[in-house]
Amino acid sequence: MEKLSWGNYLKCFWRREKKKSRQKRGERKIRGQNILMGNVLGIIKINTKIKQNMNIAYGSNLYKAKKKLGKLIS
């Protein structure tokens, strides 16, 4: 199986997730941002307290996600 690039993987992931209802995907609003809670391939894992070493898929851009998270955490 070829490795999916992050962007492509996330696009597929979001496409699948969009079909589910909000609650089933476990979306929560944290400071007005929609952030996914779940454990899809260990990519996304958020507790009410955000830990820095977690990867968070925000839209489809992990880099932006980390930047945003950094701002949320600091």
N, C-alpha and C positions, 0 to 999 in steps of 0.2 A: 504494500500500500504506500503510495507516494505521500510525502509529508505535505500537509496543507499549509499554505502561508497563513499567518495570523489573520490578515484581512479577510481572506477567503473563508477561513474557518468561521470567523465571527459572523460574516455575512450569512452563511448557511445557518449558523446557530440562531441568529436573530430572526431569519425567515421562519424557522421552525417555531421559535418561541412566540412570535407574533400571533400565531394561530390560537395559542392557549389563552385562557382568560387571564386577566391581570393577577388574580389571586393564585392561580395555579402556577404561574411563572414565579410567584413569590416576589413581585416587584414591591419595593417600598419607596416612599419619598424620604430622602434624607436631605435636609436643608433645601427642599424644593427641587432636588435633582432626582430623576428616576434612576435608581440603581438596582440592578438585579441581585437577588439573593438566591443562592442555589449552589450546586456543586458540580456543574457540568465539566467533566474532565478536569476537575480541580482548578478550573480557571477562575471561577467566580465564587468567592466565599466571603460573605460580609456578616458580621454580627452587628449589634447595635453600636458597639465601639469598633471603629475601623482600625485594623492593624496595618502597619506600613508595608509589610512584606507580602501583602495579598495582591494578586493581579485582579484588576477590575475591568470588565469589558464595559466601556462607556461608549455607546454608539458602536462604531466599528474600529475605533482608533485607540489602541492600547497606550500609545505614547501620550496622547492627549489625556487619556484616563489617568495615567500616573501623575501627570502634571496637575490635573484637577485635584486628585487625591492629596498630593503633597500640600496643596493650598488648604484643603479641608482639614488635614491633620495638624499642620503647623499652627 
